[in-house]
Structure formats: C-alpha cells, structure tokens
Amino acid sequence: MLRKTLLATAVATAMLATTANAETLRWTRSADGLTLDPHSQNEGPTHALNHQIFDVLIYQDMDVEYQPGLATDWYVSEDDPHVWVFEIREGVTFHEGQALTADDVVFSLNRARHENSDMRGLLTSIKEVRAADDYRVHVETHDPNPLLPNNLTNLFIMSREWAEEHGVEAPQDYAAGEETHAVRNANGSGPFRVQSREPDVRTVLVRNDDYWGIDHYPMEISELIYTPIESAATRVAALLSGEVDFLQEAPVQDIERLAEADGIRNEQGAENRTIFLGMDLGSAELRSADTDDNPFADRRVREAINLAVDQTTIQRAVMRGNSQPAGMIAPPFVNGYSEEMDEVIPTDLERANELMAEAGYGDGFRVTLNCPNDRYVNDEQICQAVVSMLARIGITVDLVAQTRSVHFAELAREEYDFYMLGWGVPTMDSEYIFNYLYHTKGGDRGSWNFTGYSDERVDELTLEMGSETDEEARNAMIAEAWEIVHDDIVYIPLHHQMLTWSMRDDIDFQVQSENTPHFKYLKFKD
Amino acid sequence: MLAFLIQRVLQAIFVMLVVALIAFSLFHYVGDPVLNMLGQEASEADRAELRAQLGLDRPVVVQFWQFVANAARFEFGISYRSARPVTELIAERLPATLELAVISAIFAVVMGIVLGIYTAIRRGSWLSNVIMTVSLIGVSLPTFLIGVLLIYLFAVELGWLPAFGRGEVVELGWWNTGLLTASGLRSLILPAITLGLFQLTLIMRLVRAEMLEVLRTDYIKFARARGLSRRVVNLRHALKNTLIPVITIIGLQLGTIIAFAIITETVFQWPGVGALFITAVRFVDIPVMAAYLMMIALVFVVINLVVDLLYYAVDPRLRVQGGAR
C-alpha cells in the first residue's frame, strides 16, 4: 500500500515536472564571462552572462530595440534639461528576496562610477544620481546628454543591502590582490539565478520563477548550463555530437557544415561591428615606408587605396559570403547610418593608378600593414587579400599579423602606419564613432583615432552632438560630420561582420546584433 | 653526500632564477594587460592610473625583484583576468592536469612496453609492421590534430565518448577527481590517448631497440641453450635489462607530459593548468603566466634533482669522484 502511494507520488511529480516545462539549454561560446561583479569589466562575454542574472534599466532586445527593463519610463525632466528621470518598476525583488527600490539603482549607478569600475567611462557625463522617491531616480549630467539612456544598457542593478552585507560596495581593486565576494556570487533580479559557478568551466543558472517578467517573456528554459569551449573545432564537435544545444560563435569555416548537419540550424544576422583599415595621415613621415614623406597624407593616395581594395571579393573569397561589404564604418542599425554612404565604391584600378601617378607615387611605395590574427573573423586572411589588392597599384605592403594583445598594445602606443581595426557602437549612435575614432586625439576624446586626422568642424560637431537635445538638429549635425569624414577618406571600410549562432533545430531563437543572447526570449518548438 | 646535495640544490635555485628572469623579460613582449582590463571607453588617464596601481610603471629591476621576492613565498598576486588569487586558481586546476598526466603516462608506459616487447620478439611479422607503421603517426602528427581527429571519430561520428570537458567531478578535500564517476572516466579517455600517444611511441621504440639488443647478447643465448622457456627468457631475463634506460626516460617524460598538456587541454577544454595558461596568454594575465612558468620549471628541476640523487645512490663511481674532490 505504502509503496503504491509512493509510486503514485513519484509519477505525479514526474508529470508535474514535465508540464512545468523543465527544459535544459546547454550553451557554449569561446570565452567565459570574466566575473559576476557587474561593474568590474566592460567586456562582451561578461555582459552577456550577467544579462541573464541581472537587470538593467533599459535593455536592447533581440532586435537591438530599446526596451524597458527595470525602468518603466524615462524622460528628460521638464524643469531642467540636465536631469533625466527614470521611473523604476515596482514589485521587483532580488534573488535573495530584497525588494528593489530607487535606492538600489542609485547605489548601482554610483558603484559603476567608482574609480575601480570599468564602466565609469560610459558615465563620465553624470554629475549626480539621486532618488527622488522610492521609485523614481534623477540623474543629473554636467551638460544636457541626450544619449544617457543609450549608455545604460549594460549597467546592471545590484542590491545595496547585499553589497553592504558582503563588503562589495566598490568593484574589485586589482592592486589589493584579493578576491571579493562579488566575483563568483551574484544577487541580481534577472530571469535566472546562479546555482553554481566554476569560472571557465561550467556555470549553471536556473529560472527565477519570481521574475517580474515571467508572464511577459517566454521563459521556457528552466536550467541554463554554460560551458565555454575555447577551441573552435571542439566547439563545433560538441554541437554536432549533441553535447551542447546552442553555439553562440560558429566559426566561418564550419557554417556550411553545421547548416547541412541533421538536427542543427543556423541563425545569421549583422553584428554590431565594422572592420576597416586606418592610416596614419597626420605624421610628416611614415615609420615603415621607403619614402621620406607621408603618402597617406595625400587624399589622392587614400582614394586610390579605396578604389583598389575590393570589398566584394573579400566578402566572397575570404568571408565565404558571411559579411556585408561596407562603405562607411557605422553598422546598419546605428543612428546616422545611411545606405547611400554605405555603398561600396566599385574597384577601378585604372583610376586608382592615375591618382597614384598624380600624387607623385606612380612607382608606388612600400609600407607595413599591422593586423591582429585572432580578434576579428578571418582578420589575417583579409589583410593578406588587401596586400595583393594594393600590389596592383604599386603599393608593396609588408604584412605583420600578430596576436590581439600585442596588436592593440602597439596600436595604442601609436606605432602603426597602416592598421586594421574593428569597431562596434554600443550606444547605437554615431556620436560614439566620432568621439572615439574621428575627433582629434587628445584629452578624453579621439582615444582610438590613431590616424592623426584632425578637422576642426568635425571636432565641433562631435561635441555638439553630445549635448544637443533637439533630435532633428542633432541628426543634421551627424549627417554633416559623416559627409566631411567620408569625403576626406579617413578610413578604408571593409565590411560589417556577420554573426552566426547555431542551435538544435527545435530551438526558436534569433541573432542579437550585440552578440548578447537574452535567453528569456528563447522558445522551443513543439 | 651532503656536499653533493647542497651543490645540486644551489644549481636548482640558480635555474629557477634564470627561468624567472626569462619569463619576466618575455612579459614585455606579450602586450599590455591594461588594455585588456579596461574597456574601449577608458581614457589614457584611466590606463595610466591602473598601470600605476599594478606597479607596471616601476623600473623593470624593481618589478623583477618584487616578483622574485613574492614568488619565493608562493605569492603570485591576483589574476588580471578573473580577479582571483593565482595560487588558488592553480591549486584548483592542478588536480585535473595531474590526473590527466598520470593516466596518460600509465597508458603510454604500459602500452609502450607491451607493444615494444611484441614488436621485438615478433620482428618482421605483419602485425609488428602494422604497429611500427601506425606508431609513426604518433610521432609525426601534431597533438592538436590527433585530438581533433579523435573527437570527430569517437564523439561526433560514433557518439561513444564526450568531446570536451572533464565530466562530473568529486571533491575530496582540496583535491577534485574525475576518476570516481562514469562520466569523468569517459571524459578522460580521449585526452589521455592524445596526450600519451607521443610518449607511447617513444617508449615502444626504445623498448624494442633495447630488447633487440639484449636478445642478441650471450647470456640470452645461454639461457635459451639451457632450455628455459621463451616466456621466461623474454620476460624475466631480457626485459629486466631492457628497462633500465626506459625508466630514466619515463622519469624525464613525466615532466614533459605535464608541460605539453597545454595543447591537449585546449583541444578538449580540459580544465587544467595548461588551459589556464593559454587563456592567460591571450589576456596578458601576467601573474598567472608567471606562476605557471615557475611551476613547470619547478617540476623539471625537482625531477632532475631526484634523478641525480638516484644516480648518486645507484652508481658507486659518482660517490668515489665526489669523495676524491
């Protein structure tokens, strides 16, 4: 009798479990998040992991549209253009039960502005953050900042009470040499809670059944197991053998194979990253060239290079179709993008050679091109293609392809004449591109402008578009600035990168251009 | 004996210092950790500040002295990448590497000796020829390729064994082992074969060559003439004498196996110190790289020291020389 009851209970529990949608998703990509401390690292895989555990005020959904997260509404205060008002969602609790209020939001934003925080670069415009009441936060900026909400999409909100309890009011201090509680523990309010974490090996997240959006999103995954796999071949093998269900970064060379495999499908979309070449056009003399002047300083030479580089061939031969040839260095969904400007300039060798002759380099010259070999998709191969394309107009290019850490360190020391760079735009607005890539280098701005390019009008417009609140006027400034830099040929655009996510074919999910999957949206097909 | 010991220990310390110096000077060519630690929005001032915080702006000599002083106390600071103490990271990862190394060493030794004996005794038989030919693959194919091939055959095509990871792990105090669970054992097979294949080939060929030599000697001929069974002659008389150089090689190769686990661990996403090192190199995580290199140097130095001492114990001639000096 007793046994029968037990059996019946077991069966009932088993049935309950299946009806409650007990679905496990095993997720892999090349790298693990570095830390669970949400303000310690401003890095893609770290944010992607933390987005499952924490909430942000405003997030970018799977179509990279801005959606209300913990903020139900946000607007510039009517009384003061320096103040943004965020209305905070009521009834939200952290995983450990604390109620989330404006106070936690103020605490988190201030924590992210702390000197140990890697996120503070995004928040430099903020003067003060204060709670107006329990569910309203005022953020005051030094100058009016129309882009403030765009800078908050990776700013995770944590519990003040929890942080104080565990002594993690500030992000990790590297010099102190001690691990803090927040590195491997998290108390967010997001769709999943952390069940276990072994960094670089395995992280198990389980569905947060008290999530405020539980009825709003599909939330079909009950258990999310994240195992990063560094080797590309192994990552693909793990999906093919059914040991993982979802592969976030399918290597280009395996895309076709995965598409043909039984039970696996690919999803593709544009990534928020454009690949281009930069030239030192500001120096009087190039370091690596065999000329005693700077050929890149001559616009005609830059135009010739642009005409000689064949973006379409790179797309076809090097990227196997998995890229979108570019004419401008802004990805398609960024404010200020124009299809007209993104049009690829057709290759015209005759005209290019003419221009080289006109500029006085009819016999060509020699220069070194520096590329990473493990940062962007097929980066080294792209550069090899560029080398042979430029040979056709007499430019002898010596290629130096190095690992990313060396490439970017040397680039930052301004040691390069000619280099490859990729750029994503987390704020989805052109201002970010002008600020870092086109503004004259110096002070807080132009920190990634290694071209020596400097244009007074562009600098002026960059500053203005950072504080102009009238949308129409602002968009006009952006258009004008693009016009100038496009005409000056500061960079040679190559292509917008594409993202491929591979998954079991009963999974219904789409690519997110920021490469940040929000698993609360994932559905299983019946 | 004491003089010999002191001399050897001093030599070992000198070797460690040289390794530290080489490792330390290498770090100036691997890139700038600060660039990886701060996001792309960070300003030059932010970077300079962090550099100062980490002491990367101090003179190289000061940095090196600090590093050696800390290393002597087994203090390697905090990982730039994961913000965790390096000694803790290594302690956490070491069991995985040691288990893998020991299992593949056992695999290489046992299989190597058995196959070596077989190919020596049955020289010229078709199976021996096949084994000798196939073993060429073991020495000529790079480890990562063997690993990938094994994964595609046994994980993807046949679906028998897992493609990556260590399976379920059991915690035994500060040690974690994958040897006690079915999934752990299954996960161990492919990486152990991949890592051990080269050593297997080496040992097999060495055993075979030594065995052939020994089989030609007079005492084996006499043993045969005495009418002893082939089995006794081969396994008791011949094999024993074959093993002396083999044991030396095995000792030295164990260090190599631990050091070369880097590639195997990366291919199989095996959570050991080798994979930790590769990730550290990508990120310019200097504290982890330094600690790993010092640890590997220490392993080699200790093994060599032990071998030297064993020779000293075994070979009377060394003692006489030492005493005469």
Interface residues (C-beta under 8 A of the other chain):
Chain A: A31 L34 T35 D37 S40 Q41 N42 E43 E115 D118 M119 R120 G121 L122 Q172 D173 Y174 A175 A176 G177 E178 E179 T180 V183 R184 E198 P199 D200 V201 R202 T227 P228 I229 E230 S231 A233 T234 A237 A238 L240 S241 G242 E243 D374 T403 R404 S405 V406 H407 F408 A409 A412 Y436 D444 S447 W448
Chain B: Y29 V30 G31 D32 P33 L35 N36 M37 L38 G39 Q40 E41 A42 S43 E44 D46 E49 L50 Q53 L54 G55 G77 I78 Y80 R81 S82 A83 R84 P85 E88 F144 V148 I151 Y152 A155 V156 G159 P162 A163 F164 G165 R166 T266 V267 F268 Q269 P271 A275 L276 I278 T279 R282 F283 V284
